[in-house]
């Protein structure tokens, strides 16, 4: 099962918002367990979002570097504008 970067970012963002909402509910109901659980879920969403952004940007950089190296190896015709 493969996910696109957009899907991962969307899921991580939704997780962070769900955790924040759970934390607010925990504070309003004075339940420390629910409040801590909400903070933990929000933190997890932020960490996953950051990690996936780093991962997909690194893959994009590697792909662009490979394309650049391939273009540099391509023979050129002397006197052409390419």
N, C-alpha and C positions, 0 to 999 in steps of 0.2 A: 504494500500500500504506500503510495507516494503522495506527498502533499506539496502544493505550490507554496512559495514564500508568502504570498498574500493570505492563503488559508491559515498558515501557522501564525502570522501576525494577528490576524483577526481573532483566532481562538485564544491567543495569549492576552490580547486586549480585553476580550470578553471575560476571561478568567480573572484578570485584575479588577475589573469593574464588579464582578460577582463577589470577590473577596472584600472589596471596599464596602459594598452594600451589606454584606454579612457582618462586617465589623461595626457598621453604624447601627444595625439592628441589635447587635450584642451590647453596645454602649447604651442604647435607649432602653433596653430591657434589663440593664444592670447584670447581665450574665457575662462573667469574665471569660468563661470557656468559649462562648460564641464569639465574643469580641476578639479573643486571641486567635481563634480559628479563622475569622475573617481577615485579620491582619496577615496571618500566615499564607492564606490563599492569595491575597493581593500581592504579597511579596513574591510568591512563587510565579504568579502571572508576569510580573515585571522581569524577573530573572529569566524566565523562558523566552520572553519577547526579546530581551537583550541578546541572549545567546543565539537565538535563531537569526536575528539581524546580522550578528557578527559572522555566523556560519554562511549565510547566503551571500553576503557581501564578499567574503573570502572566495567563495566559489566563482562569483562573477569576476573578481579580479584575476583569478587563475585562468578563466576562460578568455578574458580579454588579452592577457599576456600571451597565451597560446596562439590566438589569432594574430597578434602583432608579430610574433616570431615567425609564423607561417608566411605572413605578408613580406617580411624582411628577407626570407629565403627565396622568394619568387624571383626568377631572373627578369631583368628589365632589358629593353631594347635601347641601345645607346641613341641618344638624341630624341627619345620620346618624352612626352610630358608626364607620363605615369611614373 
